[in-house]
Amino acid sequence: MAGCIVPKAGREGDEVWRLALTFATVVSGLARAVSGWYIPPLLGSILLAAGCASAGQGPSATLNRQTPPPNCTRTLTRADEVPGALGAVSPGDTACFSGGDLAGAEVTMTRSGTAAAPIRLVSDGATVRSVQITADHVYLEGFTVANGDGVLLKGTGITARNNTVHDTQQGGITCDPCTGSTIESNTMTHVATAGIWITGQRITVNGNTISNTVPQDKSDADGMRFFGNGHRITDNTIFDISDAGYANPPHPDCFQTYDKSSPTFDVVISGNTCRDVGAQCLIATGDQSGNSGAPPGSPSITFVGNTCASNGSQAINLRRWPNVEIRQNKISGPNLTRGILIIDSSTGSTVIGNTTAGGVRAVDIDNSSRPGSHGDGDSPP
């Protein structure tokens, strides 16, 4: 449009937009004070002159951003500033990331905070290529992570919250190993292999959204993989992970665990939603050791109150994986032949109050898995 001033992207563009808003507000206020009339067209003309009519310009880039905290120790706006700044932070510092010149940044953090004074890495939504934290008591919030290796975490007391991760080469958010850490309210889409992967102790995974995971190097494409003990995986939504269109189709599951060097036990998975995922809602397989290192008789996995609407022949599959509690889950899917399959010495299972849609039998359990197992109130029986 003739005469339209197009603001630049980044800080200069944001400043033009803020000045335009201020000018428009002042003019409108004067109009009201002088004659008592308010002129929306006048305000619109002023904003148009500031360039807000250009597609992809004006207010959208600014208004969609989160607001960084007021107590930034340092604000980073260019990728080349990142290594030096992160090499100098101390416990209690807040490094703020802002603007459009960070897309190539590799955010690598090796300095630790403390439980009382964590180091905070906070973004207003700015895009970086990858994040790698090998440190304790670090807080990561508000980043967009794209086209690199995703978010790789290792340490104690790490929190990753309100980040968006997409189109990565090595998964969405990986916490391996972590202790006493939190992964909360993040969004992962079109990442490789798994949206979230956790190993360690006492990791909370709450309120995340995962979709459209893709396989890498003939691997699977899952929502979450979990290993270790004491984890709480709650209120997450996983959807639209397909096995179609691949020369070597993946086996997409919402939640998966299998034998690792350390046992998996005391894991609670509750209140999650799994829908339109190619295979199963939960699969646990102990084909090497049968998770034999877990404390005998204690629940390895408590899977309760989840909504499972996956596309496999069963929603829950235990194979050589004992001591699982499966309670009050809602199961449906277009290809179900049973809701829950328990086989190959998956003993000590507790299956109570699960419902399977479409008249499909709720539970199939083989003779090798019956010792110590019991069920009640599943529908259909």
N, C-alpha and C positions, 0 to 999 in steps of 0.2 A: 504494500500500500504506500502511495506517495507520501513523503513526509514523515513516515513512521521511523522512530529511532529504535533500533534493535539493541537492547543491552547485551553486553558480552556475558558469556557463561562465567561462573566463578564469583569471586568477591566483587569485581567491578560491576558486573551485571546486577548482583544483589544490591549494591549501593545505589545504582540508578533506580531500581524498583522501589527501594525504601524512600528515596527522595521524591519519586513520583507520588507515592502514597501520602507522604507528608504534605506536599504541595496541594494535592487534591483535597485533602482534609481541611487545610487552611482556607482554600477558596470556597469550599462548600459552607464552612462555618461563617465566613464573611457574608456569603449570600443570605444565609438565614438571619444573621444579625441586622443586615441592612434592610431587607424587605420582607422577611418572614417566609420566604419561599425557598424550597429545596429543589435543586435541579439535578436529578440523576443523569440526564444527558450530558450536562457539563462535566460531572465527575467521569463519566465514560469517555468523553472526548479527551480529557486530560490523560487518563490512563492509556488511551489508544495512542496518543502522541508519545507516551513513554515507551511504546513498543510492545504493549501487552497483547496486541492482536496477532503477533507473529506466532505461528505454531511452534510449540516446544520451548517458547521463551516466556519472559515475564514472570507472573506470580507462581506458576506451578513448581518450578525448580526450588523456589524459596519456601513456599508454603508447605510442601511435602516433606521438608526436612524436619528432623527433630531438633530441639533446642539444646545446645551443649550446656553443661553446668556452669555456674558463674565462677567457680573456684578453680579454673584451669591453671595448672602450674605452667604449662606451655601449650600453645595452639600450633599444630602442624598443618600446613596447607600444601606442601610439595613432597613428592616421594623421596627426594634426595635429603630431606631433613630428618627422615625417620630413624635411620640407624644411629646417628649421633645422639639424638634426643633420647631414644630408649636405652642407650648405653649409659646415660647419666641420671636416670630417674632414681628416686629413693622412696622408701616406705612412706605412704601418705600422699605421694604426688598423684596428680591427675593430668594425663596427657590427652589433649583433645585433638581430634582429627576433623578437618573441615575443608570443603571445597572440591573442585573437580580435577585437581592436579595430582591425585593420589592413586589413580587406577593401576599404576605399575608397582605400587609399594608392596614390599614383602615385610610384614610387620612381625619381627622376630624379637621375642622377649625372653631374656635369661636372668634378669634381676628380680629378686623376690621382695614382696612386701612382708608384712606381719599380719597376724590375725586381727590385731587392734588397728593397724594402719596399712591396709592393702594398697597396692598400686593399681590405679584405675586407668584403663584405656577406653576412652569414650569418643564416639563419633556421632555426628549429626546426620548420619546416613551416607556419608562419603564412601565411595567404592575403593577397595584395595584388592590386590591380587590374591594374597594368602595371609594367614595368621598362624604363627607357630609360637606357642608359649611353653617353655620348659623352665618352670619356676613355681614358687608357692605364693598363695594369697595375692592373686592377680584377678582383676575384674575387667571383663570385656563386654562392652555394650554399644549397640546402635550401628554396627558396621554393616556394610554390604560387601560380601566377599565373592568374587567372581573370576572365573577363567584361570584359576591357579590350583593349588593343592588343598583348598578348603581351610578349615580351622583345625589345627593339630594341638592338643593340649596334653601336658604331662606335669603332674605335681599335686600338691595338697592345697585345699581351700581355693580352688579356681572357680569363678563364676562366669558363665557365658549367657548373656541375656539380651533379648530383643535384637538379635542379629538376623540378617538375611543372607543365605548362602545359595549360590546357584552356578550351574555349569562348571563344575570342578573336575579335576583329574583324580583325586584321591578321597572321595567321600565328602560328606557335609561337615559334621563336627565329630571329631575323634578324641576321646579322653582315654589315653592308654600309656601307662596306667595313671589313674587318678585316685585320690583319697579325699573324702569329705568335700566333694565338689558338686556344683549345681549347673545344669543345662536347662534353661527355662525360657519359654516364650520366643523361641527362634523359629524361622521359616527356612526349610531346605527344599529346593526343587531342582530337578534335573541334575543331580549330583551322581557321582560314580559309586557303585557297589552298595553303600549304605548311607542313609540320611544321618543317623547317629550310631556311633560305635563306642561302647564303654567297656573298660576293663579296670578292675581294682576293687575298692571298698567304699561303701556308703556314698554312692553317687545318686543324686536326685535328678530325675529327668521329667520335667513337668510342663505341660501346656505347649508343646512344640507341634509344628505342622510340617509334614513330610509328604512330598508327592513326586511322581515321575522319576524315581531313581532309575538309572540306566546301568547295564553291566559294563565292565571293563576287562579286557583280555579274557573273554569267555567265562567270567565270574558270574555270580548271581547279582540280583538287584533287589535289595531288601530295604525295609523301613528302618528297623533298629536291630543291632546285634549287641548282646550283653554277656559279660563274663565276670566272674568274681562274686562278691557277697555284700549283703547289706544294701542293695540298690532299691530305690523306690521310683517306679516308672508309672506316672499317673497323668491322666487327662490329656493325652496326646492324640492327634488325629493323623492317620496315615491313609493315603488314597492314591488311586490311579497309577499303579505300578504294573506295567503290562509285560507279558512274556511273548507277545506277538511281534512279528516283523523281523526276527533275528535268525541268522543262519544257524547259530547255536543258541537256542532259547534259554534264557535264565530261568530260575525257579524262585519267583518273588514271594517272600513272606513278610508279614508285618513285623513279627518278633522272632528272632532266631538265636539259639545258643547251641554249642556243641563242645566236645572235649577240648580242654586246654590244659596247660601245665598246672594251673591252679584250679581247684574245684569251684563250681557255681552253686551257691545256696543262699537262703534267706533273701530271695529276690521277690518283691511284690510288684505285680503288674495289674493295675486297677483303673477302671473308669476310662479306658482308651477306646477309640473308634478306629476300626480297620474296614475299609470298603474298597471294592473294585481293585483288589490286588490279586495277581495271577495265580498264586498257590494258596498258602495257608495264613491263618491269623497268628498262630504260635507253632513253632517246631523246635523240639529239644531232642538231640540225638547224642548218645554216648557210645558210639561205635568202636572206640578204642578202649576206654577204661570204664565206661558206664558211670562217669562222674563219681568214681569210687572214693575220692578224697573228701566228699562232703560229709558232715557229721551224720552218723547213722540215725535214722528215724526222724530227723528234723526236716521240715519242708524245704525242698530245694527251690521251688517256684510256687508262689501263690498267685493264681491267675483268677481274678474276681471282678465281676461287674463290668466286663468289657462287651462292646458291640462288635461282632465279627461278621462281616458281610463280604467274604473273600470268594474267589472263583475256583478253588481246588475241590477235590473229591471229599475232603474233610477240612474243618476249620482249625482243629487242634490235633497235633500229631506228636506222641511221645514214643521214642524208640530207644530201648536200653537206658531209660532215664527215670529213676525211681523218685518216690516221695514228692509228688506234685499235687497241689490242691487246686481244683478247678471248680469254681462256684459262681452261680448266678450270672452266667454269661448268656447273651442273646446271639444265636447263631443262625445265619441264613446264607444263601448263595445259590446260583443257578445250576451248579454241577455237583452238589452234595450227594454222597451215598451214605454218609453218616456224619454226625456233628463232631464227634471226638473219637480218635483212634489211639489205643494204648496197646503196644505190642513189645515183644522181645525183652521180657523180664523188667518191664517198667513197674516194679512192685511198689506197694505202699501208696497207691494213688487214692485220692479222695475226690469224688465227683458228685456234687450236690447242687440241685436246683437250676440246672442249665436247660434252656429251651432251644429247640431246633425247629425252624420253620418248614412248612411244606410236607409235614407228616414223615419226615426222614428220621430214622432212629437216632437218638441222641448219642449213644455210646456203643462202641465196639471195643471189647477188651479180650485179648487172647488168654489162654490158660496159663502161660508162663508169667503173666502180669497180675494174676488174681491174688497171690499171697499178700496179705496185708492191705489189700485194696478194698474200698467199699464205696457205694453210691446210694443216693436217695433223692427222690423228687425230681429227677430229670424227665423232660417231656419232649417227644414221646419216650416211653420207657424202653 
